[in-house]
Amino acid sequence: MENAVEFLRQKLSADNFSRLAAIANPKMHAFVAEAIALTEPAEVVVFTDSGEDTATIRKWAINGGGEKPLAARGHTFHFDGANDQGRDTFSTKYLLPKGMVLGESLNSIDRQEGLDEVKGFLKGSMKGRKMLVCFWCLCPTNSEFSISCIQLTDSPYVAHSESILYRPGYEQFKKLSADGEFFRFLHSEGAVDENGCSIEWQKRRVYIDLIDDMVYSVNTQYAGNTVGLKKLALRLAIQKASKEGWLAEHMFVMGARGPKGRTTYFTGAFPSACGKTSTAMLPGQTIVGDDIAYFRKRKGKMYTANVEQGIFGIIEDVNAKDDPVIFEALNTPGEVIFGNVLIKDGKPYWPGMGRELPDSGVNFTGEWHKGKLDSEGKPVPAAHKNARYTIRLSALANLDPEADNPDGVPVGGIIYGGRDSDTLVPVEQAFDWTEGIITKGASIESETTAATLGQQGVRKFNIMANQDFVSIPLGRYIQNNLDFAREVKNPPLIFSVNYFLCDEAGKFLNGKLDKMIWLLWAELRVHNEVDAIKTPTGWIPKYEDLASLFKSKLNFEYTKEMYVKQFMIRAANLIVKFERVEKVYREKVPDTPQIVYDTFVVIRKRLQEVDAKYGNSISPLDIK
């Protein structure tokens, strides 16, 4: 927009204008001016990094802005509409100009067509409302990892969520040069009902413009669709990283405590609802971040930084026994947003919390009682399966002291996980970086869950647990990961984990805290302090080492019978798995690097040889 500054001067109060004018970036001024002209807000309020401004955002959120207070000090709750309960993978699309191709596995729409559509929905959407102009930073500020972001929204709930999840970025924005780059997000909740929930969900759109590093979001409130700096920014960051030679991944970052007080940093990628946050929150370990990580190389070593300063986590089954650290934080006065849980007498309830749920209350469908049925005659749950909590990492007792280190932390190991009932062992180390990326990360399959809209229980290919967010052709994405270990003297070890292996009756073979043992074994392997058994697909633990860890860490007698059931090499199932994955690449990923196919050939040959020698299922005790 020409004369954007003069337009802003006319539309904003003197104080709010001066806050914008203090940032000498014409591109930012034009973005805000164009958004105002499009959405037509009654007022525009610009927020800085001050504690007073953050408190104002929270006050507006609980005063008709999408949240209501609970009995505990600082606790609030938020409801999304019944049809707005998860990331919308159907209406989330890339805006691509003619000639730009990402591959058929990634949703896209012609850029001009998409812009016309979403701007049509945004036109006049903020009439009678305040536009909130917020500045945030991805990763610690003043760091090579830092990315400046600006969010425009008419939802105080969205702004409040971001104030918990991300570091303030106004002062950093002021340091940007006149042509400095940043990410932009424009959101409107659209028309809402008496409960403040977006009602025109059929017109929900989440469009990602890779040309302008911008995301448009309208007619939705669910944080995964509206909190721009989360998975929406991840899509922008993946393309930026590809151009600049670093990595942006859907990973937690945590510190595993080894012998003599040693801390080894791991990252881990899991599809939603597959144990990612609970792994990052394991008792006795430390958390750096639970969802998104950036990777850079420095002096022959690999480093990572926590993109966020908070957690937007699934709350179902969070309880004092299995998730003691997060459960304690959720039951302590402080700033927490509970989303789509059951509310009764000012208290939040959710399935699996370790307490009996009340027979009635209020949830995302309105007044709720046990036995309530929906319009199709199906039982309405007390809380949605994708119910969430939003909390600062600083509220957790196990926050790692390096969580805000602008240099990041050194990466010792990388873990890939998913939901697999009948094939993968609980933990396995890849033979090298290349096989790790290809057979552990790029071969993830996982049963779908309630975290995304659509049918549950379907086994779905999910490359690096990042399938929904990759904004470059998948073949290039794999190659970028393979190449990233170049010039790294000792690349991090790569592991797969599986917390969902079942017996013939469908019963889980793992206890919920067993994941700590798999992690601590991996930590010992990073330092080459325990031996392992060589299988066709990687290294697995020896029984004696696991028994010792179970006894010392969980005071549990781990038997050989348990070990054999868990670490049985299911050769026939593995062969079928890699055939399924290869078929996906051949049919859906035309730019797949040849090394991927070559590796699958090697893996299948090893499995076929073992299958011929031992049979379809091989006890780990029999492998020689």
C-alpha positions in Angstrom: 0.0 0.0 0.0 1.3 3.4 -0.9 1.4 6.0 1.8 0.9 3.2 4.4 2.3 5.4 7.2 -0.1 8.2 6.6 -3.0 5.7 6.4 -1.9 4.2 9.8 -1.6 7.7 11.3 -5.2 8.4 10.4 -6.5 5.0 11.7 -4.6 4.6 14.9 -4.5 6.6 18.1 -1.3 8.7 18.6 0.1 6.2 21.1 -0.6 3.2 19.0 0.8 4.9 15.9 4.0 5.8 17.7 4.5 2.2 18.7 4.3 1.1 15.0 6.3 4.0 13.8 9.2 3.0 16.1 9.7 0.0 13.9 11.4 1.3 10.7 10.2 -1.4 8.4 8.0 -0.3 5.5 6.9 -3.8 4.7 5.5 -4.2 8.2 3.7 -0.9 7.9 2.2 -1.9 4.6 1.0 -5.3 6.0 -0.8 -3.7 8.9 -2.3 -1.0 6.8 -3.6 -3.4 4.2 -5.0 -5.7 6.9 -6.9 -2.7 8.4 -8.3 -1.7 5.1 -9.4 -5.3 4.4 -10.9 -6.3 7.8 -12.2 -2.8 8.9 -11.7 -3.0 12.7 -13.3 -0.4 14.9 -10.0 0.1 16.8 -6.4 -1.0 16.4 -4.3 -1.7 19.5 -0.5 -2.3 19.2 1.2 -4.3 22.0 4.8 -4.1 23.1 6.9 -6.5 25.3 5.8 -4.8 28.5 4.2 -6.8 31.3 1.4 -4.3 31.4 0.6 -5.0 27.8 0.6 -8.7 28.3 -1.7 -8.3 31.3 -4.1 -6.3 29.1 -4.2 -9.1 26.6 -5.1 -11.6 29.3 -7.7 -9.2 30.8 -9.4 -8.9 27.5 -9.4 -12.6 26.9 -11.3 -13.3 30.1 -13.6 -10.4 29.6 -15.6 -11.6 26.6 -12.5 -12.5 24.5 -12.8 -16.2 24.4 -11.9 -17.3 27.9 -13.6 -17.5 31.3 -11.9 -17.7 34.7 -11.7 -20.9 36.8 -11.6 -21.2 40.6 -7.8 -21.6 40.8 -5.9 -18.3 40.5 -4.7 -17.7 36.9 -6.6 -20.6 35.4 -9.0 -20.0 32.6 -11.0 -22.2 30.1 -11.8 -21.8 26.4 -14.3 -23.7 24.2 -14.0 -24.1 20.5 -17.1 -24.9 18.5 -18.2 -28.5 18.1 -16.9 -28.5 14.5 -13.7 -26.7 15.3 -11.8 -29.2 17.5 -8.6 -29.9 15.7 -6.2 -28.9 13.0 -8.1 -28.6 9.7 -5.9 -30.5 7.3 -8.6 -30.3 4.6 -8.9 -26.5 4.4 -5.2 -25.8 5.2 -3.5 -25.1 1.8 -0.5 -23.6 0.3 -1.0 -20.6 -2.1 1.2 -21.5 -5.1 1.9 -19.3 -8.1 1.7 -20.8 -11.5 4.7 -23.1 -12.1 5.5 -23.7 -8.4 4.9 -27.4 -7.5 5.3 -29.0 -4.1 3.9 -32.5 -5.0 0.5 -34.1 -4.9 0.9 -35.1 -1.2 0.7 -31.5 -0.1 -2.6 -29.5 -0.3 -2.4 -26.4 -2.5 -4.5 -24.0 -4.4 -3.7 -21.4 -7.1 -2.3 -18.4 -5.3 -4.5 -15.8 -6.8 -7.6 -18.0 -6.5 -6.8 -18.6 -2.9 -6.1 -15.0 -2.1 -9.4 -13.9 -3.6 -11.3 -16.5 -1.6 -9.7 -15.9 1.8 -9.7 -12.2 1.5 -13.4 -12.4 0.6 -14.0 -14.1 3.9 -11.8 -11.6 5.7 -13.4 -8.5 4.2 -15.1 -6.5 7.0 -14.6 -9.4 9.4 -13.4 -7.2 12.2 -16.2 -4.6 12.0 -17.1 -3.5 15.6 -14.0 -5.3 17.0 -10.5 -4.5 18.1 -7.6 -5.6 15.9 -4.7 -6.7 18.1 -1.2 -6.2 16.7 1.2 -8.4 18.5 4.9 -9.0 18.0 6.6 -12.3 19.0 9.8 -14.2 18.4 10.4 -17.8 17.4 13.3 -19.2 19.4 15.3 -17.2 21.9 15.8 -13.5 20.9 19.1 -12.1 19.7 20.1 -15.5 18.3 21.0 -17.0 15.0 17.9 -19.1 15.5 15.5 -16.1 16.0 12.7 -15.3 13.6 10.6 -12.2 14.1 6.8 -12.5 13.7 3.8 -10.2 13.7 0.3 -11.5 14.4 -2.9 -9.5 13.7 -6.1 -11.0 15.2 -9.5 -10.0 16.6 -9.3 -12.8 19.2 -7.8 -12.0 22.6 -7.8 -15.7 23.2 -5.4 -16.2 20.3 -3.2 -13.4 21.5 -3.2 -14.6 25.1 -2.2 -18.1 23.9 0.7 -16.6 22.0 1.8 -14.6 25.0 2.2 -17.9 26.9 3.7 -19.9 24.1 6.2 -17.4 22.5 8.8 -14.9 23.6 8.0 -11.2 23.2 9.3 -9.8 20.0 8.5 -6.1 19.8 12.0 -4.9 20.9 13.6 -7.4 18.5 11.4 -6.1 15.7 12.7 -2.6 16.4 16.2 -3.8 15.5 15.1 -5.1 12.1 16.6 -3.2 9.1 14.3 -1.5 6.7 14.3 -4.6 4.5 14.5 -7.1 7.3 12.5 -10.3 6.9 9.8 -11.5 9.2 6.7 -13.9 9.3 3.2 -12.4 9.1 -0.1 -13.8 10.3 -3.6 -12.4 9.8 -6.5 -14.1 11.6 -10.2 -13.4 12.2 -12.5 -15.7 14.2 -15.4 -14.6 11.9 -19.0 -14.8 13.1 -19.4 -16.2 16.6 -22.3 -17.6 18.6 -23.4 -16.6 22.1 -20.5 -18.7 23.6 -18.0 -16.8 21.4 -17.3 -19.8 19.1 -16.7 -19.5 15.4 -19.9 -20.7 13.7 -19.1 -20.5 9.9 -16.8 -23.4 10.1 -17.7 -24.4 6.5 -15.9 -21.2 5.5 -12.9 -22.0 7.6 -9.7 -21.4 5.6 -6.1 -21.6 6.6 -4.0 -20.5 3.6 -0.2 -20.3 3.6 1.5 -17.8 1.2 5.0 -19.0 0.7 5.8 -16.0 -1.5 5.1 -13.5 1.2 5.9 -15.6 4.3 2.4 -15.1 5.4 -0.6 -17.0 6.8 -4.3 -16.2 6.5 -6.7 -17.8 8.9 -10.5 -17.2 9.2 -13.7 -18.6 10.7 -11.8 -20.7 13.3 -10.6 -20.4 16.8 -8.9 -23.7 17.5 -5.3 -22.8 18.3 -3.7 -25.2 15.8 -5.5 -23.2 13.1 -5.1 -19.8 14.5 -2.0 -19.4 16.7 0.2 -18.4 13.7 3.6 -19.1 15.3 2.9 -22.8 15.8 2.5 -25.3 13.0 1.6 -22.5 10.5 5.0 -20.8 11.1 6.7 -24.2 10.9 5.6 -24.5 7.3 7.1 -21.1 6.6 10.3 -22.0 8.5 10.8 -25.3 6.6 11.0 -23.4 3.3 13.2 -20.7 4.8 15.5 -23.4 6.3 15.7 -25.2 2.9 16.9 -22.0 1.2 19.4 -21.2 4.0 20.8 -24.6 4.8 19.4 -25.4 8.3 16.5 -27.5 9.5 13.1 -26.8 11.0 11.5 -29.9 12.5 8.4 -31.1 14.4 10.4 -32.2 17.4 10.7 -31.8 21.1 14.1 -31.0 22.7 14.9 -32.5 26.1 17.8 -33.3 28.4 18.3 -37.0 29.4 20.1 -37.4 32.7 22.9 -39.9 32.4 25.4 -41.3 35.0 27.2 -38.8 37.3 24.8 -36.0 36.6 25.5 -35.9 32.8 22.9 -34.3 30.5 22.6 -35.5 26.9 20.2 -33.5 24.7 17.7 -35.4 22.5 15.2 -34.2 19.9 12.2 -36.3 19.0 9.5 -36.4 16.3 6.2 -38.1 16.9 2.8 -37.6 15.2 0.2 -36.0 17.4 -1.1 -38.0 20.4 1.8 -40.5 20.1 3.6 -39.7 23.3 5.7 -36.7 22.2 4.9 -34.3 25.1 4.9 -37.1 27.7 8.4 -38.1 26.5 9.6 -34.5 26.7 8.1 -34.4 30.3 9.6 -37.6 31.7 10.2 -37.5 35.4 13.8 -36.9 36.4 14.7 -35.5 32.9 14.7 -31.9 31.8 12.6 -30.2 29.1 13.8 -27.6 26.6 10.7 -27.6 24.3 8.0 -30.0 23.5 7.0 -29.4 19.8 9.2 -27.6 17.3 13.0 -27.4 17.0 15.3 -25.5 14.7 18.8 -27.1 13.9 22.0 -25.3 12.9 25.6 -26.4 12.5 28.5 -24.7 14.2 32.2 -25.8 14.3 31.4 -29.3 13.2 28.6 -29.9 15.7 24.8 -29.9 15.5 22.8 -27.6 17.7 19.1 -27.1 18.3 16.9 -24.4 20.0 13.5 -24.5 21.5 11.2 -22.5 19.2 8.5 -22.0 21.9 8.5 -21.0 25.5 5.3 -22.9 26.3 3.2 -26.0 25.7 -0.1 -26.5 23.9 -0.5 -30.1 24.9 -3.2 -32.8 24.8 -4.6 -33.3 28.2 -6.4 -36.6 28.0 -4.8 -39.2 30.3 -2.5 -36.6 32.0 -2.5 -37.7 35.6 -0.3 -37.7 38.7 1.1 -41.2 38.2 2.0 -41.1 34.5 2.8 -37.4 34.0 3.6 -36.0 37.5 5.5 -32.9 36.4 2.8 -31.5 34.1 0.0 -32.7 36.4 1.5 -30.8 39.3 1.8 -27.6 37.1 -1.8 -27.9 35.9 -3.0 -28.1 39.5 -1.0 -25.2 40.8 -2.2 -21.6 40.7 -0.7 -19.8 37.7 -1.4 -18.9 34.1 -3.0 -21.9 32.4 -5.7 -22.1 29.6 -7.7 -25.3 29.6 -9.3 -26.0 26.2 -12.4 -28.1 25.5 -12.4 -29.9 28.9 -15.4 -30.5 31.2 -16.1 -27.6 33.7 -17.9 -28.2 36.9 -18.0 -25.8 39.9 -15.1 -23.8 38.5 -12.8 -26.8 38.1 -11.6 -28.6 34.9 -12.0 -32.3 34.4 -10.8 -34.7 31.7 -10.7 -38.4 31.1 -7.7 -40.2 32.5 -6.9 -37.5 35.1 -7.0 -40.0 37.9 -10.2 -38.6 39.5 -13.8 -39.5 39.1 -15.5 -37.2 36.6 -18.8 -35.4 37.6 -22.0 -36.6 36.1 -22.8 -33.2 34.6 -21.1 -29.9 33.8 -20.4 -27.7 30.8 -18.2 -28.7 27.8 -17.7 -27.7 24.2 -21.2 -28.8 23.3 -22.9 -26.7 26.1 -24.6 -28.2 29.1 -23.4 -31.8 29.4 -24.6 -34.8 31.5 -23.6 -38.4 31.5 -25.4 -40.3 28.8 -25.9 -37.2 26.6 -26.2 -38.1 22.9 -25.3 -36.0 19.8 -27.5 -35.5 16.7 -26.4 -38.9 15.4 -27.3 -40.7 18.6 -23.6 -41.2 19.6 -22.5 -40.5 23.2 -21.0 -37.1 23.8 -17.7 -37.4 25.8 -17.2 -35.3 28.9 -14.2 -33.6 27.3 -13.1 -33.7 23.7 -10.4 -36.3 23.0 -8.3 -33.4 21.6 -8.8 -31.2 24.7 -5.8 -29.2 25.5 -3.8 -27.1 28.0 -1.7 -24.1 27.3 1.1 -23.3 29.9 4.5 -21.7 30.1 7.5 -23.9 30.3 8.7 -21.8 33.2 5.8 -23.3 35.3 7.4 -26.7 35.1 9.7 -28.0 37.8 11.9 -29.7 35.2 12.7 -26.8 32.9 16.2 -27.2 31.6 18.6 -24.4 32.6 19.7 -24.0 28.9 16.1 -23.6 27.6 16.7 -19.9 26.7 20.3 -20.2 25.7 20.6 -18.2 22.4 23.3 -20.6 21.3 20.9 -23.6 21.6 22.1 -27.0 22.9 24.2 -29.7 21.3 22.3 -32.6 19.9 23.3 -36.1 21.2 20.5 -38.2 19.7 17.3 -38.0 17.6 14.2 -40.1 18.3 11.4 -40.9 15.8 8.1 -42.5 17.1 4.6 -43.3 16.1 1.6 -45.6 16.8 2.4 -49.2 15.7 0.6 -52.1 17.3 2.3 -55.1 15.6 5.7 -54.3 14.0 8.4 -52.1 15.6 10.2 -52.9 18.8 10.1 -50.4 21.7 13.5 -48.9 20.9 16.1 -49.4 18.3 19.2 -47.5 17.1 19.9 -47.0 13.4 23.2 -48.2 12.1 24.1 -44.7 10.8 22.8 -41.2 9.9 21.6 -42.2 6.5 19.7 -45.3 7.5 18.3 -43.4 10.5 16.8 -40.6 8.4 15.4 -43.1 5.8 14.3 -46.1 7.9 13.4 -44.3 11.1 12.3 -40.8 10.2 11.2 -41.0 6.5 9.4 -44.4 7.1 7.1 -43.4 10.0 3.6 -44.9 9.8 1.2 -44.1 12.6 -2.5 -44.8 13.4 -4.4 -41.5 13.2 -5.9 -39.9 16.4 -8.3 -37.2 17.5 -5.6 -34.4 17.1 -6.6 -34.0 13.4 -10.1 -33.9 11.9 -11.1 -37.1 10.1 -11.3 -40.8 10.6 -9.4 -42.3 13.5 -7.4 -45.6 13.7 -6.1 -45.5 10.1 -2.4 -46.4 9.6 -1.0 -43.3 7.9 2.4 -42.6 6.4 3.9 -39.5 8.1 7.4 -38.5 7.0 9.5 -37.4 10.0 6.1 -36.9 11.8 6.1 -33.7 9.8 3.9 -34.7 6.8 1.2 -32.1 7.4 3.7 -29.2 7.6 6.4 -29.8 4.9 6.3 -26.8 2.5 8.9 -28.1 0.0 8.8 -31.2 -2.2 9.2 -34.3 0.0 12.2 -35.6 -1.9 14.1 -32.4 -1.3 13.1 -32.5 2.4 14.6 -35.9 2.7 17.8 -34.9 0.9 18.1 -31.8 3.1 18.0 -34.0 6.2 20.5 -36.4 4.7 22.9 -33.6 3.7 22.7 -31.9 7.0 25.1 -34.3 8.6 27.8 -33.3 6.2 30.7 -31.5 8.0 29.4 -32.8 11.3 32.3 -34.9 12.8 30.1 -37.2 14.9 26.4 -36.9 13.8 23.8 -37.6 16.5 22.6 -41.2 16.8 19.2 -41.8 15.5 16.6 -44.1 17.3 13.1 -45.3 16.7 10.7 -45.9 19.6 7.2 -47.5 19.7 5.1 -47.1 22.8 2.0 -48.9 21.3 3.2 -52.4 20.6 0.4 -54.9 21.6 0.0 -58.6 22.2 -2.5 -60.8 20.3 -5.3 -59.6 22.6 -4.7 -56.0 21.8 -3.1 -55.2 25.2 -0.2 -52.8 25.3 3.1 -54.5 26.1 4.6 -51.2 27.5 3.9 -49.5 30.7 3.5 -45.7 30.4 6.7 -44.9 32.1 8.7 -47.6 30.2 9.5 -44.8 27.8 12.0 -43.5 30.3 13.9 -46.7 30.1 14.1 -46.6 26.3 15.3 -43.0 26.5 18.0 -43.8 29.1 19.2 -46.8 27.2 19.6 -44.5 24.2 21.5 -42.0 26.3 24.0 -44.7 27.3 24.4 -45.7 23.6 25.2 -42.1 22.6 28.2 -42.4 25.0 29.0 -46.0 23.9 28.5 -47.3 27.4 26.4 -50.4 26.7 26.6 -53.1 24.0 23.6 -53.9 21.8 22.3 -56.7 19.6 22.5 -56.3 15.9 19.2 -56.9 14.0 18.4 -56.4 10.3 17.1 -52.9 11.0 19.4 -51.6 13.7 20.7 -52.2 17.2 18.4 -53.2 20.1 19.1 -53.4 23.8 20.4 -56.4 25.7 18.1 -57.8 28.3 20.6 -57.3 31.1 21.0 -53.6 30.5 17.2 -53.0 30.4 16.7 -55.1 33.6 19.2 -53.0 35.4 17.6 -49.7 34.2 14.1 -50.9 35.1 15.3 -51.9 38.6 17.3 -48.7 39.3 14.9 -46.1 37.7 11.5 -47.6 38.3 12.1 -50.3 40.9 10.5 -52.8 38.6 11.5 -56.4 38.0 11.8 -56.7 34.2 11.5 -60.3 33.2 13.0 -62.1 30.2 9.4 -63.0 29.1 8.6 -59.3 28.9 11.8 -58.6 27.0 11.2 -61.4 24.4 7.6 -60.2 23.7 8.6 -56.6 23.3 11.8 -57.1 21.3 10.7 -60.0 19.1 12.0 -59.2 15.5 8.8 -59.4 13.4 10.6 -59.9 10.1 7.5 -60.6 8.0 5.7 -57.5 9.3 8.8 -55.4 8.8 9.1 -56.5 5.1 5.5 -55.6 4.5 6.0 -52.2 6.3 8.9 -51.2 4.1 7.0 -52.4 1.0 4.1 -50.1 2.0 6.4 -47.2 2.6 8.3 -47.7 -0.7 5.0 -47.8 -2.6 4.1 -44.4 -1.1 7.3 -42.9 -2.4 7.0 -44.4 -5.8 3.4 -43.3 -6.2 3.4 -39.9 -4.4 7.0 -38.6 -4.3 8.4 -38.4 -7.8 11.6 -36.6 -6.6 12.5 -39.3 -4.1 16.4 -39.6 -3.9 17.7 -42.9 -5.3 19.4 -43.6 -2.0 16.0 -44.1 -0.4 15.1 -46.9 -2.8 18.6 -48.4 -2.5 18.3 -48.4 1.3 14.9 -50.2 1.1 16.5 -52.9 -1.0 19.3 -53.4 1.5 16.9 -53.5 4.4 14.5 -56.0 2.7 17.4 -58.3 1.8 18.6 -58.4 5.4 15.1 -59.1 6.7 14.5 -61.9 4.1 17.8 -63.5 5.1 16.8 -63.5 8.8 13.3 -64.6 7.9 14.7 -67.6 6.0 17.0 -68.5 8.8 14.8 -68.0 11.9 11.2 -67.7 10.7 8.8 -64.8 10.7 9.3 -63.9 14.4 12.7 -64.1 16.0 13.4 -63.9 19.7 16.1 -61.4 20.5 17.8 -64.1 22.6 18.3 -66.3 19.5 20.0 -63.7 17.3 23.6 -64.6 16.8 
